[in-house]
Amino acid sequence: MFKILSEGFGLGIATGLTCLTTCSPIYIPFLLSEKRSIWNSFLKVMEISAGRFIAYTAFGAIAGLAGSTISSINRDIFTAIAYIMISTYLLVTAYRTHQKSKMCVIPKFSKFTQNAFLLGFITGINFCPSFLLAISEAISIGGASGGALLFIGFFGGTTIYLIPLIFVGGISKIKRMQGVAKWLSVMIGIYFLFVGIQTGYRYISHRQTKTEVNAQYLDVFAPKQGLTIVCDKSDVKYFMALRDSLKNNYNGKVDLVFQNEGKISGKVIFIQKNVWIKNKEKYQKYNKVIIDDNYDISTAINHLKSHVFKTSKPLEWKFENNK
């Protein structure tokens, strides 16, 4: 239990700056929309964090429970919905702030934008790179409780980066800042609306094409599919190190076979670049990660853990050393 929590916390610490970059443009206009003391800002940040906590825990449990089947979910539709919800929240916030500044009656429908918990929950289901990386980890752990624990730790690590937002309360007392916040809400809301519609359109149009109907969703580190490393004997130490690193990061079977000597049993193969160049036809049908000798192993693994591939053909992703 403690190990999974600490892994999630470490992941949150490592990716927290990305979370801050993604969510600050959303949280700051909200915190500036009304005059707030630092204490009040602290309470609002805690409400936002509570919403994120519920969203993270729920998705962590789902990811852990679903296991490898999570890779078949089209995340574009979740992203589109989340972005449109964020856009709606920000645009209605701007409208409510405008009405309040003119001493007008605030419509009842707009009062939901005072709910910081709701804002935290919506941003908690935003499929940003950090969130996807955490989902991959939850999948590899397996089990609803394991996934939930990992996301609880992830929540703790990322929340540390939100602490500076508490001090936005002091700035909100400057009258002009509320007007700035209103226009920030409008501009950022329009941006998220555009991205949400664009993402939703991409989802719908892709589903309507023959190529996309036959597409597969591939998570390299999905459990139970198996990984096979294919190499020659020229640099066996490197590929043995790659095998050991994959075993440390993957909850499944990892085999190492030499060219023309072993059977490929995994759904995804890590193949030495020189072997691939000499035997393209033989390995064409496999999902392939083509890797240079001595390519930085941790960099390759981190890239693969943060991506889910959608392709109608066998995967072919190359990791090449800079020349």
The 8 nearest C-alpha neighbors of each residue, nearest first, counted from 0:
[[1, 3, 2, 4, 148, 145, 5, 149],
 [2, 0, 4, 3, 5, 6, 148, 152],
 [1, 3, 5, 0, 4, 6, 7, 149],
 [2, 4, 6, 0, 149, 5, 1, 7],
 [5, 3, 152, 1, 7, 149, 6, 2],
 [4, 6, 8, 2, 7, 3, 9, 1],
 [7, 5, 3, 9, 4, 8, 2, 10],
 [8, 6, 152, 153, 149, 10, 4, 5],
 [7, 9, 152, 156, 153, 5, 11, 10],
 [10, 8, 12, 6, 11, 7, 5, 13],
 [9, 11, 7, 13, 8, 12, 153, 6],
 [12, 10, 156, 153, 157, 8, 14, 15],
 [11, 13, 156, 9, 15, 10, 14, 157],
 [12, 14, 10, 11, 15, 9, 16, 156],
 [15, 13, 11, 17, 16, 12, 129, 10],
 [16, 14, 157, 18, 12, 17, 11, 13],
 [15, 17, 19, 18, 14, 20, 160, 13],
 [16, 18, 20, 15, 19, 14, 21, 129],
 [19, 17, 15, 21, 16, 20, 22, 14],
 [18, 20, 16, 22, 17, 21, 23, 15],
 [21, 19, 17, 18, 22, 23, 16, 24],
 [22, 20, 18, 19, 23, 17, 24, 127],
 [21, 23, 25, 19, 24, 20, 18, 26],
 [22, 24, 26, 25, 19, 27, 20, 21],
 [25, 23, 22, 27, 26, 21, 28, 187],
 [26, 24, 23, 22, 27, 28, 29, 187],
 [25, 27, 23, 29, 28, 24, 30, 22],
 [26, 28, 30, 29, 23, 24, 25, 31],
 [29, 27, 180, 31, 30, 184, 26, 32],
 [28, 30, 26, 32, 27, 31, 25, 180],
 [31, 29, 27, 28, 32, 26, 167, 33],
 [32, 30, 171, 28, 29, 33, 180, 177],
 [31, 33, 177, 29, 180, 30, 28, 96],
 [34, 32, 31, 35, 177, 171, 30, 96],
 [35, 33, 172, 171, 31, 36, 32, 168],
 [36, 34, 168, 39, 40, 171, 33, 37],
 [35, 37, 168, 39, 38, 169, 40, 34],
 [36, 38, 168, 40, 39, 166, 169, 41],
 [39, 37, 41, 36, 40, 42, 168, 35],
 [40, 38, 36, 42, 41, 37, 35, 43],
 [39, 41, 37, 43, 165, 168, 42, 38],
 [40, 42, 38, 165, 44, 39, 43, 37],
 [41, 43, 45, 39, 40, 44, 46, 38],
 [44, 42, 46, 40, 45, 41, 115, 47],
 [43, 45, 47, 41, 46, 42, 48, 40],
 [44, 46, 48, 42, 43, 47, 49, 41],
 [47, 45, 116, 43, 49, 48, 44, 115],
 [46, 48, 119, 116, 44, 115, 50, 45],
 [47, 49, 45, 51, 46, 50, 119, 52],
 [50, 48, 52, 46, 51, 47, 45, 116],
 [51, 49, 120, 119, 116, 47, 53, 52],
 [52, 50, 123, 119, 120, 48, 54, 49],
 [51, 53, 49, 55, 50, 54, 48, 56],
 [52, 54, 56, 50, 51, 55, 57, 49],
 [55, 53, 51, 57, 123, 120, 52, 56],
 [56, 54, 52, 58, 57, 53, 150, 59],
 [55, 57, 147, 59, 53, 54, 58, 150],
 [58, 56, 60, 54, 59, 55, 53, 61],
 [59, 57, 61, 55, 60, 56, 62, 54],
 [58, 60, 146, 147, 56, 62, 150, 57],
 [59, 61, 143, 147, 146, 63, 57, 58],
 [60, 62, 58, 64, 59, 63, 65, 143],
 [63, 61, 59, 65, 138, 64, 60, 137],
 [62, 64, 146, 141, 142, 143, 138, 137],
 [63, 65, 143, 142, 61, 62, 66, 60],
 [66, 64, 62, 68, 69, 63, 61, 67],
 [67, 65, 138, 63, 68, 64, 141, 69],
 [66, 68, 221, 69, 222, 70, 65, 138],
 [69, 67, 70, 66, 65, 71, 72, 221],
 [70, 68, 67, 71, 72, 65, 66, 62],
 [69, 71, 68, 72, 216, 218, 217, 67],
 [72, 70, 216, 69, 68, 73, 215, 217],
 [73, 71, 70, 69, 74, 68, 216, 75],
 [74, 72, 75, 76, 71, 77, 70, 202],
 [73, 75, 77, 76, 72, 78, 126, 79],
 [76, 74, 78, 73, 77, 202, 79, 198],
 [75, 77, 79, 74, 78, 199, 80, 73],
 [78, 76, 74, 80, 79, 75, 81, 126],
 [77, 79, 75, 81, 76, 80, 126, 82],
 [78, 80, 195, 76, 199, 82, 198, 77],
 [79, 81, 77, 83, 78, 82, 84, 76],
 [80, 82, 78, 84, 79, 83, 125, 77],
 [83, 81, 195, 85, 79, 191, 84, 80],
 [82, 84, 86, 192, 80, 195, 85, 81],
 [83, 85, 87, 81, 86, 82, 80, 88],
 [86, 84, 82, 88, 83, 87, 81, 89],
 [85, 87, 188, 83, 192, 191, 89, 84],
 [88, 86, 84, 90, 85, 89, 91, 83],
 [87, 89, 85, 91, 86, 90, 112, 92],
 [90, 88, 92, 184, 86, 188, 91, 87],
 [91, 89, 93, 87, 92, 185, 188, 88],
 [90, 92, 94, 93, 88, 89, 109, 87],
 [93, 91, 89, 95, 90, 94, 112, 88],
 [92, 94, 181, 90, 96, 91, 95, 184],
 [93, 95, 91, 97, 92, 96, 98, 90],
 [94, 96, 92, 98, 97, 93, 91, 99],
 [97, 95, 99, 93, 94, 98, 100, 92],
 [98, 96, 94, 100, 95, 99, 93, 101],
 [99, 97, 103, 95, 101, 96, 100, 105],
 [98, 100, 102, 96, 101, 97, 103, 95],
 [101, 99, 97, 102, 98, 96, 103, 95],
 [102, 100, 98, 103, 99, 97, 96, 104],
 [103, 101, 99, 100, 98, 104, 105, 97],
 [104, 102, 98, 101, 99, 105, 100, 97],
 [103, 105, 106, 98, 102, 99, 101, 107],
 [104, 106, 98, 103, 95, 107, 99, 109],
 [107, 105, 108, 109, 104, 110, 95, 98],
 [106, 108, 109, 110, 105, 111, 104, 95],
 [107, 109, 106, 110, 111, 105, 112, 91],
 [110, 108, 107, 111, 106, 91, 112, 95],
 [109, 111, 112, 107, 108, 113, 106, 114],
 [110, 112, 113, 109, 114, 108, 117, 107],
 [113, 111, 110, 114, 92, 109, 88, 91],
 [114, 112, 111, 110, 115, 92, 109, 29],
 [113, 115, 112, 116, 111, 117, 118, 110],
 [114, 116, 47, 118, 117, 46, 43, 113],
 [115, 117, 50, 46, 47, 119, 114, 118],
 [118, 116, 120, 115, 119, 114, 50, 121],
 [119, 117, 115, 121, 116, 120, 47, 122],
 [118, 120, 47, 50, 51, 116, 122, 117],
 [119, 121, 50, 51, 123, 117, 54, 118],
 [122, 120, 118, 123, 119, 124, 117, 81],
 [123, 121, 125, 119, 124, 120, 118, 51],
 [122, 124, 51, 120, 54, 121, 125, 119],
 [125, 123, 122, 121, 126, 54, 81, 120],
 [124, 126, 122, 123, 127, 81, 78, 121],
 [127, 125, 130, 78, 131, 124, 128, 74],
 [126, 128, 130, 129, 125, 131, 21, 18],
 [129, 127, 131, 130, 132, 305, 126, 17],
 [130, 128, 132, 131, 127, 14, 133, 18],
 [129, 131, 133, 127, 132, 128, 126, 134],
 [132, 130, 134, 128, 133, 129, 305, 126],
 [131, 133, 305, 129, 135, 130, 134, 304],
 [132, 134, 136, 130, 131, 135, 137, 129],
 [133, 135, 131, 137, 136, 132, 62, 138],
 [136, 134, 138, 132, 133, 137, 304, 131],
 [135, 137, 133, 139, 134, 138, 140, 132],
 [138, 136, 146, 134, 63, 140, 135, 139],
 [137, 139, 66, 63, 135, 141, 136, 140],
 [138, 140, 136, 250, 137, 141, 222, 249],
 [141, 139, 137, 138, 145, 136, 63, 146],
 [142, 140, 63, 138, 139, 66, 64, 137],
 [141, 143, 63, 64, 145, 144, 146, 140],
 [142, 144, 60, 64, 63, 146, 145, 147],
 [143, 145, 147, 146, 142, 60, 148, 63],
 [146, 144, 148, 142, 147, 143, 149, 140],
 [147, 145, 63, 59, 137, 60, 149, 143],
 [146, 148, 59, 60, 56, 144, 150, 145],
 [149, 147, 151, 145, 150, 146, 4, 144],
 [148, 150, 7, 146, 152, 4, 3, 151],
 [151, 149, 153, 147, 152, 59, 148, 55],
 [150, 152, 148, 154, 153, 149, 56, 147],
 [151, 153, 8, 7, 4, 155, 149, 150],
 [154, 152, 7, 11, 8, 150, 156, 151],
 [153, 155, 151, 152, 157, 156, 150, 158],
 [156, 154, 152, 158, 153, 157, 8, 151],
 [155, 157, 11, 8, 12, 153, 154, 158],
 [156, 158, 15, 11, 154, 159, 155, 160],
 [159, 157, 161, 155, 160, 156, 154, 48],
 [160, 158, 157, 161, 162, 156, 155, 15],
 [161, 159, 158, 162, 157, 15, 19, 16],
 [160, 162, 158, 159, 164, 163, 19, 157],
 [161, 163, 164, 160, 159, 165, 158, 44],
 [164, 162, 165, 161, 166, 160, 167, 159],
 [165, 163, 167, 166, 162, 161, 27, 44],
 [166, 164, 41, 40, 163, 167, 162, 37],
 [165, 167, 168, 164, 37, 169, 163, 40],
 [166, 168, 170, 164, 169, 165, 171, 30],
 [169, 167, 37, 35, 36, 166, 171, 40],
 [168, 170, 167, 171, 166, 172, 37, 36],
 [169, 171, 167, 172, 168, 173, 176, 31],
 [170, 172, 31, 34, 168, 173, 169, 176],
 [173, 171, 34, 170, 169, 174, 35, 168],
 [172, 174, 171, 176, 175, 170, 177, 34],
 [175, 173, 176, 177, 172, 171, 178, 34],
 [174, 176, 178, 177, 173, 179, 171, 172],
 [177, 175, 179, 178, 174, 173, 171, 180],
 [178, 176, 180, 32, 179, 175, 31, 174],
 [177, 179, 181, 176, 180, 175, 182, 174],
 [180, 178, 176, 177, 182, 181, 183, 175],
 [179, 181, 28, 177, 183, 178, 182, 32],
 [182, 180, 93, 178, 184, 179, 183, 177],
 [183, 181, 185, 184, 179, 180, 186, 178],
 [182, 184, 180, 186, 185, 181, 187, 28],
 [183, 185, 89, 181, 182, 187, 186, 188],
 [184, 186, 182, 188, 90, 183, 187, 189],
 [187, 185, 183, 189, 188, 184, 182, 190],
 [186, 188, 190, 184, 189, 185, 183, 191],
 [189, 187, 86, 185, 191, 89, 190, 186],
 [190, 188, 192, 186, 187, 191, 185, 193],
 [191, 189, 187, 193, 188, 192, 186, 194],
 [190, 192, 194, 188, 86, 82, 193, 189],
 [191, 193, 189, 195, 83, 86, 190, 194],
 [192, 194, 190, 196, 191, 195, 197, 189],
 [193, 195, 197, 191, 192, 196, 198, 190],
 [196, 194, 79, 82, 192, 198, 83, 197],
 [197, 195, 199, 193, 198, 194, 200, 192],
 [196, 198, 194, 200, 195, 199, 193, 201],
 [199, 197, 201, 195, 79, 200, 196, 194],
 [198, 200, 202, 196, 79, 201, 197, 76],
 [201, 199, 197, 203, 202, 198, 204, 196],
 [200, 202, 198, 204, 199, 203, 205, 197],
 [201, 203, 199, 205, 200, 204, 75, 198],
 [202, 204, 200, 206, 205, 201, 199, 207],
 [205, 203, 207, 201, 206, 202, 200, 208],
 [206, 204, 202, 207, 211, 203, 208, 201],
 [205, 207, 203, 204, 211, 208, 212, 202],
 [206, 208, 204, 205, 203, 209, 211, 212],
 [209, 207, 211, 210, 205, 206, 212, 204],
 [208, 210, 212, 211, 213, 207, 206, 205],
 [211, 209, 208, 213, 212, 311, 214, 205],
 [210, 212, 214, 213, 208, 205, 209, 206],
 [211, 213, 209, 210, 214, 206, 208, 207],
 [214, 212, 211, 210, 311, 209, 215, 310],
 [215, 213, 311, 211, 310, 212, 210, 309],
 [214, 216, 310, 309, 311, 217, 213, 71],
 [217, 215, 309, 71, 70, 308, 218, 310],
 [216, 218, 308, 307, 70, 219, 215, 309],
 [217, 219, 307, 221, 220, 70, 308, 216],
 [220, 218, 221, 217, 303, 267, 304, 307],
 [219, 221, 218, 249, 222, 304, 139, 135],
 [220, 222, 67, 218, 219, 139, 224, 138],
 [221, 223, 251, 67, 224, 250, 139, 220],
 [224, 222, 251, 225, 221, 252, 67, 250],
 [223, 225, 266, 222, 265, 221, 226, 251],
 [226, 224, 265, 252, 223, 266, 251, 253],
 [225, 227, 265, 253, 267, 268, 266, 252],
 [228, 226, 268, 254, 265, 253, 255, 269],
 [227, 229, 269, 255, 268, 270, 254, 256],
 [230, 228, 270, 256, 257, 269, 255, 258],
 [231, 229, 271, 257, 258, 270, 274, 228],
 [230, 232, 257, 258, 233, 274, 235, 234],
 [231, 233, 235, 234, 230, 257, 258, 236],
 [232, 234, 231, 235, 230, 236, 292, 237],
 [235, 233, 236, 232, 237, 238, 231, 292],
 [234, 236, 232, 238, 237, 233, 239, 231],
 [237, 235, 239, 238, 234, 240, 241, 233],
 [236, 238, 240, 239, 235, 234, 241, 293],
 [239, 237, 241, 240, 235, 236, 242, 234],
 [238, 240, 242, 236, 241, 237, 235, 243],
 [241, 239, 237, 243, 238, 242, 244, 236],
 [242, 240, 238, 244, 239, 243, 245, 237],
 [243, 241, 239, 245, 240, 244, 238, 246],
 [242, 244, 240, 246, 245, 241, 239, 247],
 [245, 243, 247, 241, 246, 242, 240, 248],
 [244, 246, 248, 242, 247, 243, 249, 241],
 [245, 247, 243, 249, 244, 248, 242, 253],
 [246, 248, 244, 245, 249, 243, 250, 242],
 [249, 247, 245, 246, 244, 250, 139, 300],
 [250, 248, 246, 251, 245, 247, 220, 139],
 [249, 251, 139, 222, 248, 140, 246, 252],
 [250, 252, 222, 223, 249, 225, 253, 224],
 [251, 253, 225, 226, 254, 223, 250, 246],
 [252, 254, 226, 227, 225, 246, 251, 242],
 [255, 253, 227, 228, 226, 256, 252, 242],
 [254, 256, 228, 227, 229, 257, 253, 242],
 [257, 255, 261, 229, 228, 254, 258, 260],
 [256, 258, 230, 231, 260, 229, 261, 259],
 [257, 259, 231, 260, 230, 229, 256, 261],
 [260, 258, 261, 257, 256, 262, 231, 229],
 [261, 259, 257, 258, 256, 262, 231, 229],
 [262, 260, 256, 259, 257, 263, 258, 255],
 [261, 263, 264, 256, 260, 259, 227, 257],
 [264, 262, 265, 227, 261, 256, 268, 254],
 [263, 265, 262, 227, 266, 225, 226, 254],
 [266, 264, 225, 226, 227, 267, 263, 224],
 [265, 267, 224, 225, 226, 286, 268, 264],
 [268, 266, 286, 226, 265, 287, 227, 285],
 [269, 267, 227, 287, 228, 226, 270, 288],
 [270, 268, 228, 288, 287, 289, 229, 227],
 [269, 271, 229, 289, 228, 268, 230, 288],
 [270, 272, 230, 274, 290, 273, 289, 291],
 [271, 273, 275, 291, 290, 274, 289, 270],
 [274, 272, 276, 275, 271, 277, 291, 230],
 [273, 275, 271, 277, 272, 276, 278, 230],
 [274, 276, 272, 278, 279, 273, 277, 271],
 [277, 275, 273, 274, 278, 279, 272, 271],
 [276, 278, 274, 275, 279, 273, 272, 280],
 [279, 277, 275, 281, 280, 276, 274, 282],
 [280, 278, 275, 282, 281, 283, 276, 277],
 [281, 279, 283, 282, 278, 284, 277, 275],
 [280, 282, 278, 279, 283, 284, 275, 285],
 [281, 283, 279, 280, 284, 285, 278, 275],
 [282, 284, 280, 285, 279, 281, 313, 286],
 [285, 283, 282, 313, 286, 281, 280, 312],
 [286, 284, 283, 282, 287, 313, 267, 268],
 [287, 285, 314, 313, 267, 268, 315, 266],
 [288, 286, 315, 268, 314, 285, 267, 289],
 [287, 289, 269, 316, 317, 315, 270, 268],
 [290, 288, 317, 270, 272, 287, 269, 271],
 [289, 291, 318, 271, 272, 317, 270, 319],
 [292, 290, 319, 272, 294, 271, 293, 318],
 [291, 293, 294, 290, 271, 237, 234, 272],
 [294, 292, 295, 291, 237, 296, 320, 290],
 [295, 293, 291, 292, 320, 296, 319, 290],
 [294, 296, 298, 297, 293, 299, 320, 300],
 [295, 297, 299, 298, 294, 300, 241, 244],
 [296, 298, 300, 299, 295, 301, 244, 302],
 [299, 297, 301, 296, 300, 295, 302, 294],
 [298, 300, 302, 296, 297, 301, 303, 295],
 [299, 301, 297, 303, 302, 298, 304, 296],
 [300, 302, 304, 298, 303, 299, 297, 305],
 [303, 301, 299, 305, 300, 304, 298, 306],
 [302, 304, 300, 306, 305, 301, 299, 219],
 [303, 305, 301, 302, 306, 135, 132, 300],
 [304, 306, 132, 302, 303, 131, 301, 128],
 [307, 305, 303, 304, 308, 302, 218, 131],
 [306, 308, 218, 217, 309, 70, 216, 305],
 [309, 307, 217, 216, 310, 306, 218, 314],
 [308, 310, 216, 215, 217, 214, 307, 311],
 [309, 311, 214, 312, 215, 308, 216, 314],
 [310, 312, 214, 213, 215, 210, 211, 313],
 [313, 311, 310, 314, 214, 215, 286, 284],
 [314, 312, 286, 285, 284, 315, 311, 310],
 [313, 315, 286, 287, 312, 316, 310, 285],
 [314, 316, 287, 288, 286, 313, 317, 289],
 [317, 315, 288, 289, 314, 287, 318, 290],
 [318, 316, 289, 290, 288, 319, 315, 291],
 [317, 319, 290, 289, 291, 320, 316, 299],
 [320, 318, 291, 317, 290, 321, 294, 289],
 [319, 321, 294, 322, 291, 318, 293, 292],
 [322, 320, 319, 294, 318, 291, 295, 293],
 [321, 320, 319, 291, 294, 318, 292, 293]]
